[in-house]
Amino acid sequence: MLRHAARRLASRAAVAPAARRALATAEVPAEAAEDSTFVEAWKKVAPNLEPPKTPISLMQPRPPTPATIPTKLTVNFVLPYKSEIANKEVDMVIVPATTGQMGVLPGHVATIAELKPGVLSVHEGNDVTKYFVSSGFAFVHANSIADIVAVEAVPVDQIDPALVQKGLADFTAKLGSASTDLEKAEAQIGVDVHSALNAALTS
């Protein structure tokens, strides 16, 4: 029985790459301009009122996946208060995902990754620009565009090592003396962030 199951899995695995290639290069159809199910339901309840716009009516069609892998990765890196990088073509970015450091090259599979405190590095030829990010998300699209959204970020070369060491010592002391769950959680976040800052400076 196990042999038959293994054979079936092996035959599926042999077919899967071709199917994946066909899906990867297929044109993605445009989305409907409006959610017809919602509009029909709305007209039954309020036939005299125009239906409101829904999120699906505002969405743009997903761009098709290129048939060939581009030579560059287009990066957008934004913070809540400014755009740090806009439509910049680079060779690679490395993001501090919660699952570990993740390198993104042109042609990377579509992915959404949650960011943890750590170093985001942007590689452009021999130039590497490093940012310390607190948290956020990286959205990697199948068309070799990466959108990175961070809550806070600062270039690594602008971080003061003395302040990092002081902050780490202060939060470590607070963690040792914390008496409530809230105090422990706040102190642990401070220790984690300052430890990541310290690692960014020493790497």
Salt bridges, closest charged atoms under 4 A:
GLU84 OE1 - LYS82 NZ 3.19
ASP91 OD1 - LYS72 NZ 2.65
GLU124 OE1 - LYS88 NZ 3.15
ASP147 OD2 - HIS141 NE2 2.78
ASP170 OD2 - LYS166 NZ 3.03
